[in-house]
Amino acid sequence: MNSFDYVVVSIDGDYANLRRTDVEGDGLKLVARALLPDTIAEGTKLHYEFMEYSIVE
């Protein structure tokens, strides 16, 4: 199973724009906030693995 690292770039209503930090590129991924931890804010670092997002301390 693949795992990826993201940072929350912006939050727009029920969605958040995530940018991968483990590869180069400026593409954003739009993700429903219902799939993300409740306490996210802009700048929060996330780890995605096994179809779950978790906050990286």
WOLIN-V481182 format. One record per residue. RES is the residue in three letters. PHI is phi as a letter, one per 20 degrees, with the letter a starting at -180 (none if undefined). Layout:
RES;PHI  RES;PHI
This chain:
MET;none  ASN;e  SER;c  PHE;c  ASP;d  TYR;c  VAL;c  VAL;f  VAL;e  SER;b  ILE;c  ASP;c  GLY;m  ASP;e  TYR;c  ALA;c  ASN;e  LEU;d  ARG;c  ARG;f  THR;d  ASP;e  VAL;b  GLU;f  GLY;q  ASP;d  GLY;f  LEU;d  LYS;d  LEU;e  VAL;c  ALA;f  ARG;f  ALA;f  LEU;e  LEU;d  PRO;g  ASP;f  THR;e  ILE;f  ALA;b  GLU;g  GLY;n  THR;f  LYS;e  LEU;c  HIS;c  TYR;d  GLU;b  PHE;l  MET;m  GLU;c  TYR;d  SER;c  ILE;f  VAL;e  GLU;f
